[in-house]
Amino acid sequence: MKAFYNSKGVLDHHRLKRNLNSPMGVYMQRKRIVFGITTVFFVGTVAFGQTPLSFGLRALSIIKTRALMSENVNWDAQRAELIRNSGKMKSDQDILPYLGEILLKLNDNHSFYILGHGKVNLYQLAMFYKVKVDSSGLVTVLDQRFPTGLKIGDRILNLGTTSGVTLDVQRAGADIQVRLPDLPLGNSSGFSVDDENGVASLKVPNQMDSRNLDTYYESGIAAIKNHGKSCAWVIDLRDNTGGNLYALIAALSPLLPNGELLSLQEKQGQPIAISIDDRGVDFGDNRAIEFKTRRYISTTQNISLIVNRNTKSAAEMMALIFKKLHHRLYGESTFGAIGYQTIIQLNQQTSLELVTGGALNESGQVQEGAVIPDEEDNSLQSVLAKMSQKGSCQK
């Protein structure tokens, strides 16, 4: 969460919202390419009618129809609960906790609602920490990999972001405060390469700023080309929380062969391939990134990756790409947010960022949940030692 704080240690809402609004990072520069985050739908209040209940029922219908993992939700039960509690709802805002609960139940780790005025809501933070919270603020599920200080049965009464993120919590009849630990958002500094006995380890930063795509991927290409004689590579994606998938592919392009790398598929649609050639990265028939420079490194047969629980979103898709190319994956299971989003604006104040599609794994199925490593070894030094014993490194 350090990336979200200013120099005085105060939460920067604009910075946080920018990151919350772009966790997958499959932004396209041409709006006509309609997949993922760049597709924006506006559903006016006339379509929803005039009551909070009609607003909620319409939102439920959209989520049920469009969400990639909608089968994880008991829609009849959710609809009945919404109708049962509709008498207490005075405005559309009263519906939002119910929507937040449903979005968490999708279990795609990437769907949430956002508010137009930039105020961070509880259900966004719950998604990042893998906490399940119902519409009354009751904590129902915790992920032990992401400790928060919360306990199952806690009721979250209020969210404060004046200095850090503090929750007012009711626990066993007593009111307490719980300060959330820093969000695992990764390092946004530049690429770095270390060489050990001819094995190059490449630390890959995330990429969240769509204004600096060229700088990002060109620096990655340069870092790899400067170590082109290495006998092996370890690509370090630990704590990389994603960003722009195309820029990430372009940055690592000297280590990737030409051809199809990954296919993405909507819930109801045909797969569309992401591919690479000497000139750039393509999404289907559209050019996503045009290379200024690129050179394929001949030692790319000896590559491994290392990931951890904070490897997320586009970085997880990158891990899938290398797994499909039969490169070994070390570390621990990733975060499990391998889906791309569509922004659906519900009204002037509220939008959904809904996972509507995902990536196909090596079995041709939509990847659900975390990417599992081939070997549980989260030590970079250990992986480097293993790579030094392989292939051309033994010459």
Secondary structure, DSSP 4 states (H G I P E B T S, - for coil): -GGGB-TTS-B-HHHHHHHHT-SS----SSTTS-SGGG-EEE--HHHH-SSHHHHHHHHHHHHHHH-TTGGGS-HHHHHHHHHHTGGG--SGGGGHHHHHHHHHHT--S--EEEETT----HHHHHHHHT-EE-TTSBEEE--TTS--S--TT-EEEEEE-SSS-EEEEEETTEEEEEEPPPP-----S--EEEEETTEEEEE---B--GGGHHHHHHHHHHHHHTTTT-SEEEEE-TT---B-HHHHHHHTGGGS-SEEEEEEEETTS--EEEEE-SSEEEETTEEEEE-SS----TTTTSEEEEE-TT--THHHHHHHHHHHTT-EEEES------EEEEEEE-SSSEEEEEEEEEEB-TTSSB--SPPPPSB----HHHHHHHHTTSGGGG-
